[in-house]
Amino acid sequence: MVRAPELIIGYDENYFPKSATFSFCGEPMPDKGSALTTSEESIARFKPEFDLHLDRRHKRRDVN
């Protein structure tokens, strides 16, 4: 069974979100530079980049 791609959020020592990577290839999602305070904010900020990466690099049809 093929696993769905995921956005993996990285946290600092105080458990504040600081980065995101793509689960299939480990490529980091570009950081736009604003401070993050919650996982929800991180996901909302990185989701467009995640979707773009999925479409361009992994062809959505290949992972479904």
Order of alpha helices (4+ residues) and beta strands (2+ residues): beta-beta-alpha-alpha
